[in-house]
Amino acid sequence: MSTTKRTRFSPRRKALLVFFALLLAVLAYLHFTGAAGTSGISNEDMDWNGDGKVTETEIMQAFYAVVVEKTTEGRRECRSYTWRSDGTSIRVDCRTTVATEEAQAK
């Protein structure tokens, strides 16, 4: 019989667990700070420079450089997209929603 103990997780599994924990922590931080990439915006709406084409750079900017602020005034819901660095507004998208009276009372 050998006297060495076998650990429950191998070093590879520990590294993978740490990687996924860090990934989850980064995504939680981005969502908490209001990153546009985690707010449910579609790729077609990530045209930050307004040239009509969405590039990979603009998609990445949605996660680290663009912040979205959601506001609700009655039945009108607005999303304001701004640059994280200086707060310059990119655009504001507003929609009017149809909700039941119960949902409006909340």
N, C-alpha and C positions, 0 to 999 in steps of 0.2 A: 504494500500500500504506500502510496506517496503521501508526503506530509504537506504538500503545497495545496493551498486553497484555490479553487477556481472562482474567479469573480463572476458576478451575475451578468455584467455587460463587458463585451470585449472593447478594446480601445477604439475600434472602428465604429461600433455602435454608440459609444459615448460621444465621439466626435460628431456623428450624425445627429444625435439628440441635441447637442449644444448648437449645431448649425440651425436646426429647425426652431429651437427656442429663441435664438437671436433673430431669425427671420420673422418669427411671430412678434417679437418685441419691436422690431423696426416697423412692421405694418401697423401695429397698435399705435406707435408714436405718430406715424404719418396720418392715421385716421384722427387721432386726438388733436393734432395741429391743423387739421382742415385741408390736407392735400387734395387737390382736385382729382388726382388719379384714383383715390379711394372713395370718392363720393358718388360713383355710379355714372360718370360721364362717359359717353360713347367715344370711340376713337375719331369718328367723323367730326365731332365738336371740339377737338383739340387743336384746331388751326389758330394758334395764338398770334401769328403775325398777319393773318388775313389774306394770304396769297392764294387761297383755294386748294392748297395741297397740305396734307398732314404728313410730316416727316417723322422718322424715328426719334429725332432730337426733340420735337414738340411733344411726342408721347412721353418721353423721359422727363421733360420739364413739368408735365402734369403731376409727377410724383415728388419732385424736389423743389420746384421754383414757383408753382402756381397754387394759390390758396383760394378756396371757395367759401363764401359766407352765405348761409341760407337764412332768409327772412320770410315771415308769413304775416300778411295783413288781411285778415278775413279769409276770403276765398282765393286771394292772390298769393302765389308762392314765387319768390325771386331768388336767383342764385347770382351772386356777384363774384366774378373771377378777377383776382388781382395778383400782381407779382409779389412774391414773398419778400424780396430784398428791399423794395422801396414803397410798396403799397400802391403803385400806379394801377389804375383800373384797366382791365383788358376789355371786358364786356359784362353786361347784365342780361340774364335771360329770365323773363317773367312768364308765368303761366297762370291761367285761372282754372281752378279745379271745381268740380261739382261734387259736393259732399252732402251727406245726409244731415238732417238737423241735429241728430245725436252727436255726430262727429264735430259739428261746429260748436256745440255747447261745451265741449271739453276744451 
